[in-house]
Amino acid sequence: MKRSLWITLAGLIAFAAILIARLPASWMVPTGPQIPFACANIEGTLWAGVCNGLRVRGQPLGDVTWELEPLRLLLARVAARVTLNDVSAHVSADVELSFGRVRARDVEADLPLDPRFLPGLPAQLNGQAHVQLALAEVTHGVITALKGKIEAHNLEERSGHVTPLGSYVLSFPGDEGEPVGLVRDLGGPLSVEGTIKLTRAGGYEVQCLVAARADANPELANNLRFLGSPDAAGRRSFAVSGTF
């Protein structure tokens, strides 16, 4: 009787493991009018699947694939390799969710500066972004850690006519405490050097020195006068703060 019981129990466990391993992803992805995202169709399993034609609040973003790491569930964490592919964008990262914290490692992204991918971005700003982060951490909606760099290339302001703004890089060394990034230009009409601090209160503080180069658009160079008097090197101080 004991041997039969153990055989039956082992069979049930094996059946449950196979059932969970093959659980269709479409059964687990929530749907309905209250859900802000939707997939045109879903393929694969809970552990490795594809959301084709992802839309977030009506905006098309592309196709998302994921591969879950089952052993992390034993630590009460959901971890997966997530990739987003679109005609104009590619994003990939190792993402881990646990108790109000989202942690992403090995983040690689190439995407246009488009409100579809970056909500809140001014529609008249155009360009390309390249992201390479070893670590990005958000705790209860606040960015608490960043290590790596974010680049913006060939920025243009397109309200009325096209005004070239140049290219820039924001580097985060990953030090302890509130994330502080070093910003500098990568060439273009403006010379920029400064810092961006992300506060624990969910805000930001920007402090930069800005100067127009000889080939800057006259209107752009003229607008710098509103920043105040230049220093001995012709640079003007620019400071702004706010909340996300």
C-alpha positions as a Python dict, from the first residue, in 0.01 Angstrom:
ca = {
    (1, 'M'): (0, 0, 0),
    (2, 'K'): (282, 239, 91),
    (3, 'R'): (461, 170, -239),
    (4, 'S'): (140, 228, -437),
    (5, 'L'): (76, 550, -246),
    (6, 'W'): (423, 686, -325),
    (7, 'I'): (390, 591, -693),
    (8, 'T'): (53, 766, -712),
    (9, 'L'): (188, 1074, -534),
    (10, 'A'): (493, 1090, -763),
    (11, 'G'): (265, 1059, -1066),
    (12, 'L'): (46, 1346, -944),
    (13, 'I'): (349, 1567, -883),
    (14, 'A'): (487, 1488, -1227),
    (15, 'F'): (150, 1561, -1386),
    (16, 'A'): (124, 1893, -1200),
    (17, 'A'): (478, 1989, -1305),
    (18, 'I'): (405, 1914, -1670),
    (19, 'L'): (74, 2103, -1651),
    (20, 'I'): (239, 2412, -1501),
    (21, 'A'): (531, 2397, -1745),
    (22, 'R'): (293, 2390, -2041),
    (23, 'L'): (42, 2638, -1904),
    (24, 'P'): (-53, 2865, -2197),
    (25, 'A'): (58, 3224, -2157),
    (26, 'S'): (-281, 3342, -2284),
    (27, 'W'): (-444, 3199, -1971),
    (28, 'M'): (-226, 3414, -1742),
    (29, 'V'): (-216, 3752, -1919),
    (30, 'P'): (-505, 3966, -1786),
    (31, 'T'): (-753, 4117, -2031),
    (32, 'G'): (-1046, 4353, -2005),
    (33, 'P'): (-1143, 4720, -2044),
    (34, 'Q'): (-968, 4817, -1718),
    (35, 'I'): (-630, 4672, -1826),
    (36, 'P'): (-407, 4946, -1981),
    (37, 'F'): (-230, 4703, -2216),
    (38, 'A'): (-340, 4446, -2471),
    (39, 'C'): (-181, 4197, -2712),
    (40, 'A'): (-302, 4124, -3063),
    (41, 'N'): (-226, 3758, -2987),
    (42, 'I'): (-25, 3562, -2732),
    (43, 'E'): (192, 3259, -2802),
    (44, 'G'): (400, 3021, -2592),
    (45, 'T'): (374, 2930, -2225),
    (46, 'L'): (376, 3114, -1895),
    (47, 'W'): (752, 3051, -1872),
    (48, 'A'): (850, 3150, -2227),
    (49, 'G'): (606, 3341, -2442),
    (50, 'V'): (541, 3618, -2690),
    (51, 'C'): (295, 3908, -2681),
    (52, 'N'): (253, 4007, -3044),
    (53, 'G'): (128, 4357, -3123),
    (54, 'L'): (149, 4502, -2772),
    (55, 'R'): (-53, 4819, -2717),
    (56, 'V'): (-29, 5031, -2402),
    (57, 'R'): (-316, 5280, -2360),
    (58, 'G'): (-387, 5242, -2730),
    (59, 'Q'): (-29, 5310, -2843),
    (60, 'P'): (139, 5031, -3049),
    (61, 'L'): (481, 4936, -2907),
    (62, 'G'): (578, 4616, -3091),
    (63, 'D'): (629, 4253, -2988),
    (64, 'V'): (738, 4146, -2638),
    (65, 'T'): (905, 3815, -2554),
    (66, 'W'): (988, 3682, -2208),
    (67, 'E'): (1167, 3391, -2044),
    (68, 'L'): (1091, 3344, -1675),
    (69, 'E'): (1345, 3212, -1423),
    (70, 'P'): (1142, 2961, -1214),
    (71, 'L'): (1396, 2928, -931),
    (72, 'R'): (1356, 3296, -840),
    (73, 'L'): (996, 3220, -742),
    (74, 'L'): (1134, 3032, -442),
    (75, 'L'): (1269, 3368, -319),
    (76, 'A'): (929, 3537, -372),
    (77, 'R'): (1063, 3719, -678),
    (78, 'V'): (948, 3722, -1039),
    (79, 'A'): (1246, 3742, -1275),
    (80, 'A'): (1258, 3722, -1654),
    (81, 'R'): (1457, 3816, -1960),
    (82, 'V'): (1232, 4060, -2145),
    (83, 'T'): (1277, 4187, -2501),
    (84, 'L'): (1076, 4443, -2698),
    (85, 'N'): (1113, 4458, -3076),
    (86, 'D'): (956, 4715, -3303),
    (87, 'V'): (1036, 4841, -3653),
    (88, 'S'): (1215, 5140, -3500),
    (89, 'A'): (1306, 5019, -3150),
    (90, 'H'): (1479, 4740, -2960),
    (91, 'V'): (1485, 4703, -2581),
    (92, 'S'): (1613, 4412, -2372),
    (93, 'A'): (1676, 4363, -1999),
    (94, 'D'): (1684, 4114, -1714),
    (95, 'V'): (1392, 4227, -1497),
    (96, 'E'): (1314, 4128, -1138),
    (97, 'L'): (1000, 4219, -941),
    (98, 'S'): (978, 4192, -562),
    (99, 'F'): (769, 4371, -296),
    (100, 'G'): (733, 4714, -456),
    (101, 'R'): (1073, 4711, -625),
    (102, 'V'): (1160, 4671, -992),
    (103, 'R'): (1523, 4597, -1070),
    (104, 'A'): (1660, 4573, -1425),
    (105, 'R'): (2009, 4459, -1521),
    (106, 'D'): (2194, 4456, -1853),
    (107, 'V'): (1952, 4705, -2007),
    (108, 'E'): (2017, 4769, -2377),
    (109, 'A'): (1792, 4997, -2580),
    (110, 'D'): (1790, 5179, -2911),
    (111, 'L'): (1474, 5372, -2980),
    (112, 'P'): (1346, 5700, -3122),
    (113, 'L'): (1259, 5988, -2891),
    (114, 'D'): (889, 5929, -2930),
    (115, 'P'): (604, 5973, -2677),
    (116, 'R'): (500, 5615, -2763),
    (117, 'F'): (807, 5484, -2580),
    (118, 'L'): (877, 5780, -2349),
    (119, 'P'): (548, 5923, -2217),
    (120, 'G'): (561, 6293, -2138),
    (121, 'L'): (827, 6368, -2397),
    (122, 'P'): (751, 6688, -2595),
    (123, 'A'): (610, 6595, -2934),
    (124, 'Q'): (824, 6860, -3108),
    (125, 'L'): (1150, 6701, -2985),
    (126, 'N'): (1306, 6456, -3231),
    (127, 'G'): (1612, 6230, -3211),
    (128, 'Q'): (1745, 5885, -3119),
    (129, 'A'): (1824, 5739, -2777),
    (130, 'H'): (2079, 5471, -2688),
    (131, 'V'): (2063, 5322, -2338),
    (132, 'Q'): (2324, 5097, -2179),
    (133, 'L'): (2262, 5038, -1807),
    (134, 'A'): (2422, 4775, -1587),
    (135, 'L'): (2157, 4848, -1322),
    (136, 'A'): (1832, 5040, -1294),
    (137, 'E'): (1618, 5018, -982),
    (138, 'V'): (1275, 5166, -904),
    (139, 'T'): (1134, 5135, -551),
    (140, 'H'): (771, 5231, -492),
    (141, 'G'): (771, 5443, -806),
    (142, 'V'): (1099, 5627, -731),
    (143, 'I'): (1429, 5573, -917),
    (144, 'T'): (1671, 5465, -643),
    (145, 'A'): (1971, 5333, -838),
    (146, 'L'): (2124, 5380, -1183),
    (147, 'K'): (2455, 5266, -1327),
    (148, 'G'): (2546, 5314, -1692),
    (149, 'K'): (2481, 5570, -1960),
    (150, 'I'): (2198, 5723, -2161),
    (151, 'E'): (2276, 5893, -2490),
    (152, 'A'): (2059, 6122, -2701),
    (153, 'H'): (2174, 6168, -3060),
    (154, 'N'): (2086, 6423, -3328),
    (155, 'L'): (1830, 6611, -3123),
    (156, 'E'): (1608, 6852, -3314),
    (157, 'E'): (1337, 7090, -3205),
    (158, 'R'): (1056, 7095, -3463),
    (159, 'S'): (809, 7362, -3361),
    (160, 'G'): (765, 7573, -3670),
    (161, 'H'): (1105, 7499, -3825),
    (162, 'V'): (1382, 7248, -3753),
    (163, 'T'): (1648, 7362, -3503),
    (164, 'P'): (1944, 7123, -3447),
    (165, 'L'): (2025, 7081, -3076),
    (166, 'G'): (2318, 6835, -3088),
    (167, 'S'): (2394, 6508, -2907),
    (168, 'Y'): (2445, 6440, -2536),
    (169, 'V'): (2540, 6169, -2288),
    (170, 'L'): (2425, 6120, -1929),
    (171, 'S'): (2653, 5891, -1725),
    (172, 'F'): (2563, 5741, -1387),
    (173, 'P'): (2862, 5594, -1197),
    (174, 'G'): (2635, 5393, -966),
    (175, 'D'): (2752, 5546, -638),
    (176, 'E'): (2564, 5496, -312),
    (177, 'G'): (2285, 5738, -225),
    (178, 'E'): (2064, 5936, -458),
    (179, 'P'): (2161, 5876, -824),
    (180, 'V'): (2368, 6161, -969),
    (181, 'G'): (2445, 6165, -1340),
    (182, 'L'): (2710, 6362, -1527),
    (183, 'V'): (2581, 6526, -1844),
    (184, 'R'): (2794, 6658, -2130),
    (185, 'D'): (2753, 6726, -2499),
    (186, 'L'): (2884, 6499, -2774),
    (187, 'G'): (2921, 6782, -3020),
    (188, 'G'): (2672, 7018, -3178),
    (189, 'P'): (2565, 7381, -3143),
    (190, 'L'): (2578, 7386, -2760),
    (191, 'S'): (2857, 7318, -2513),
    (192, 'V'): (2696, 7159, -2206),
    (193, 'E'): (2847, 7029, -1883),
    (194, 'G'): (2674, 6958, -1554),
    (195, 'T'): (2487, 6714, -1330),
    (196, 'I'): (2139, 6566, -1291),
    (197, 'K'): (2036, 6441, -947),
    (198, 'L'): (1739, 6209, -890),
    (199, 'T'): (1599, 6262, -542),
    (200, 'R'): (1441, 6015, -302),
    (201, 'A'): (1126, 6230, -310),
    (202, 'G'): (1072, 6140, -676),
    (203, 'G'): (1215, 6462, -815),
    (204, 'Y'): (1513, 6585, -1015),
    (205, 'E'): (1767, 6866, -986),
    (206, 'V'): (1958, 6984, -1293),
    (207, 'Q'): (2262, 7212, -1280),
    (208, 'C'): (2454, 7284, -1601),
    (209, 'L'): (2685, 7533, -1768),
    (210, 'V'): (2578, 7611, -2125),
    (211, 'A'): (2744, 7804, -2407),
    (212, 'A'): (2666, 7844, -2776),
    (213, 'R'): (2927, 7739, -3029),
    (214, 'A'): (3014, 7943, -3335),
    (215, 'D'): (2794, 7732, -3564),
    (216, 'A'): (2486, 7752, -3339),
    (217, 'N'): (2157, 7867, -3486),
    (218, 'P'): (2134, 8245, -3420),
    (219, 'E'): (1793, 8212, -3260),
    (220, 'L'): (1915, 7931, -3033),
    (221, 'A'): (2223, 8131, -2931),
    (222, 'N'): (2009, 8437, -2867),
    (223, 'N'): (1775, 8242, -2640),
    (224, 'L'): (2064, 8170, -2402),
    (225, 'R'): (2056, 8535, -2295),
    (226, 'F'): (1755, 8451, -2078),
    (227, 'L'): (1983, 8235, -1859),
    (228, 'G'): (2164, 8543, -1730),
    (229, 'S'): (2514, 8685, -1765),
    (230, 'P'): (2795, 8456, -1891),
    (231, 'D'): (3109, 8377, -1692),
    (232, 'A'): (3464, 8449, -1809),
    (233, 'A'): (3451, 8147, -2042),
    (234, 'G'): (3121, 8257, -2197),
    (235, 'R'): (2917, 7990, -2019),
    (236, 'R'): (2579, 8055, -1858),
    (237, 'S'): (2436, 7873, -1559),
    (238, 'F'): (2121, 7667, -1610),
    (239, 'A'): (1933, 7516, -1316),
    (240, 'V'): (1591, 7354, -1296),
    (241, 'S'): (1415, 7116, -1059),
    (242, 'G'): (1083, 6937, -1044),
    (243, 'T'): (906, 6607, -986),
    (244, 'F'): (825, 6321, -1219),
}
